């Protein structure tokens, strides 16, 4: 009898240890999942998950301007003092992962040109919107073709001979996000001329920094973080 009782106590004790280990394991997994959160959050890196359908908007970062140059890193081209984009979130999975957005608007203003033969910039229009955008854990961001086709921008320049229309296209843009100032930076992203006279440069390199990116669907338009 004593032997059986001792055996029973041993079995119960072992079961208790196994149950405790299982609970601890489950608790750890849940805590890890909670800490990971979603790729896009607001209110902080460990903040609330951005909802599908939320609308983001951002203008140029303080002190930044748009540089559209004829050569990568060059000084000849177009400079804009104002620019803004709007995007709608279409997917926001758990981190690490890739969130998706639809870029619905991208505008430019206050643009000037020092391209030989030009006297000013009448307008810059982003065509074929919306574009498909992805944001991946760790910071990389891409902007790619939408249903209407590849990225395309129409630039109308005032020249000594009158108005000139230049059309540029791109297979896609690559940018980098930062949680330090909730920004997106593009550097020397190539657009190639698809139509326009010789006055239009053959290549165009786009650089700009936008931030902070705001979730305008939430109260107070909080800044957006990438996890």
C-alpha positions in Angstrom: 0.0 0.0 0.0 2.8 2.4 0.9 4.5 1.7 -2.4 1.3 2.4 -4.4 0.7 5.7 -2.5 4.3 6.8 -3.1 4.0 6.0 -6.8 0.7 7.8 -7.1 2.2 10.9 -5.5 5.2 10.8 -7.9 2.9 10.6 -10.9 0.7 13.5 -9.6 3.8 15.5 -9.0 5.1 14.8 -12.5 1.8 15.8 -14.0 1.8 19.0 -12.0 5.2 19.9 -13.3 4.2 19.1 -16.9 1.1 21.3 -16.5 3.1 24.2 -15.1 5.6 23.9 -17.9 2.8 23.9 -20.5 1.2 27.0 -18.9 4.6 28.8 -18.8 5.2 27.9 -22.5 1.8 29.0 -23.6 2.2 32.2 -21.6 5.6 32.9 -23.1 4.3 32.3 -26.6 1.3 34.7 -26.0 3.5 37.3 -24.6 5.9 37.1 -27.5 3.0 37.4 -30.0 1.6 40.4 -28.2 5.0 42.1 -28.2 5.5 41.5 -31.9 2.2 43.2 -32.7 1.4 44.2 -36.3 3.7 45.6 -39.0 2.0 49.0 -38.8 1.0 50.6 -35.5 0.2 54.0 -34.1 0.9 55.6 -30.7 4.3 53.8 -30.6 6.1 50.8 -31.9 4.2 48.7 -29.5 1.0 50.7 -30.0 -2.3 49.9 -31.5 -2.5 48.0 -34.8 -3.5 50.2 -37.8 -6.8 49.0 -39.2 -7.3 48.0 -42.8 -9.0 51.0 -44.5 -7.2 53.6 -42.5 -5.8 56.6 -44.5 -2.2 57.8 -44.2 -1.0 61.2 -45.3 2.3 63.0 -45.1 4.0 66.1 -46.4 7.7 66.8 -46.8 9.7 66.6 -43.6 10.6 69.9 -42.0 13.3 71.6 -44.0 13.2 69.0 -46.8 12.5 69.6 -50.5 11.9 67.4 -53.5 14.9 67.0 -55.8 14.3 65.8 -59.4 17.7 65.8 -61.0 18.9 65.0 -64.5 21.8 62.9 -63.0 21.9 61.0 -59.7 23.1 63.4 -57.0 23.5 66.2 -59.5 22.4 69.9 -59.1 20.5 70.4 -62.5 16.8 69.7 -62.6 13.7 70.6 -60.7 13.2 71.5 -57.0 9.9 71.5 -55.2 9.2 73.0 -51.8 5.9 71.3 -51.3 4.7 67.7 -51.8 2.1 65.4 -50.2 0.9 61.8 -50.5 -2.2 59.9 -49.4 -2.4 56.1 -49.1 -5.0 53.7 -47.8 -4.0 50.6 -45.8 -5.1 47.3 -47.6 -3.3 44.8 -45.3 -1.5 44.8 -42.0 -0.4 41.4 -40.8 1.5 40.4 -37.6 5.1 41.4 -37.5 7.5 40.4 -38.9 5.7 40.7 -42.2 4.7 42.9 -45.1 1.9 45.4 -44.9 0.2 46.7 -48.1 -1.2 50.1 -49.1 -2.8 51.8 -52.0 -1.2 55.1 -52.9 -4.1 57.2 -54.1 -2.7 60.7 -54.4 0.8 62.3 -54.7 1.1 66.0 -55.4 3.9 68.6 -55.9 4.0 72.4 -55.6 6.4 75.3 -55.4 8.5 73.8 -58.2 11.3 75.6 -60.0 13.7 74.5 -62.7 17.3 75.3 -63.7 17.3 73.0 -66.7 18.8 74.7 -69.7 16.2 76.3 -71.9 13.4 76.2 -69.2 12.0 79.2 -67.5 9.8 77.5 -64.9 7.6 74.5 -64.0 3.9 74.7 -64.8 2.9 71.4 -63.1 4.0 67.9 -62.1 1.2 65.3 -62.2 1.4 61.7 -61.0 -0.5 59.6 -63.5 -2.1 56.1 -63.4 -3.0 56.1 -59.7 -3.5 54.2 -57.5 -0.2 52.5 -57.1 0.5 49.4 -55.0 2.8 49.9 -52.0 4.4 47.5 -49.6 6.0 48.2 -46.2 8.2 45.4 -44.7 9.3 44.9 -41.1 12.7 46.4 -40.8 11.9 49.5 -42.8 12.0 48.8 -46.6 9.1 50.4 -48.6 8.3 49.9 -52.3 5.9 51.6 -54.7 4.9 49.6 -57.7 2.5 49.6 -60.7 -1.2 49.6 -60.1 -4.1 48.3 -62.2 -3.6 51.2 -64.7 0.1 50.3 -65.4 3.6 51.3 -64.5 4.4 54.5 -62.6 4.1 57.6 -64.7 4.6 61.3 -64.1 3.8 64.2 -66.5 6.0 67.3 -66.2 5.0 70.5 -67.9 7.8 73.0 -68.3 7.8 76.6 -69.4 10.5 77.1 -71.9 11.9 79.9 -74.2 9.8 78.3 -77.0 6.6 77.8 -75.0 5.1 75.0 -73.0 6.8 71.6 -73.1 5.3 68.4 -71.9 7.6 65.6 -70.6 6.4 62.2 -69.6 8.5 59.9 -67.4 7.9 56.3 -66.3 9.4 53.9 -63.7 9.2 50.2 -62.9 9.0 51.0 -59.2 10.4 53.0 -56.3 12.3 51.9 -53.2 12.3 53.9 -50.0 13.3 53.5 -46.4 11.1 54.1 -43.3 12.3 55.3 -40.0 10.6 55.2 -36.6 12.9 57.9 -35.3 10.9 60.6 -37.0 8.2 58.4 -38.6 9.5 59.3 -42.0 9.9 57.8 -45.5 13.0 58.6 -47.6 13.6 58.2 -51.3 17.0 58.7 -52.8 17.9 58.9 -56.5 14.9 56.9 -57.8 15.2 56.6 -61.6 12.4 57.7 -64.0 13.1 57.4 -67.7 11.6 59.7 -70.4 8.9 58.0 -72.4 7.9 61.0 -74.4 8.8 64.6 -75.0 11.1 66.8 -77.0 14.9 67.2 -76.6 14.2 69.9 -74.0 13.1 67.1 -71.6 16.1 65.4 -70.0 16.4 61.7 -70.8 16.5 60.6 -67.2 15.0 62.0 -64.0 16.2 61.0 -60.5 13.7 61.6 -57.6 14.8 62.2 -54.0 12.6 63.3 -51.1 11.9 62.8 -47.4 8.3 62.7 -46.1 7.3 62.8 -42.5 5.9 62.3 -40.1 3.5 59.9 -41.7 0.1 60.3 -39.9 -2.9 57.9 -39.6 -5.7 60.5 -40.3 -8.4 57.9 -39.6 -7.5 57.9 -35.9 -8.3 60.6 -33.4 -5.5 63.2 -33.3 -3.9 61.8 -36.5 -1.1 59.9 -34.6 2.2 59.0 -36.2 2.7 55.6 -37.8 5.4 53.1 -36.8 6.8 50.2 -38.8 7.6 47.0 -36.8 
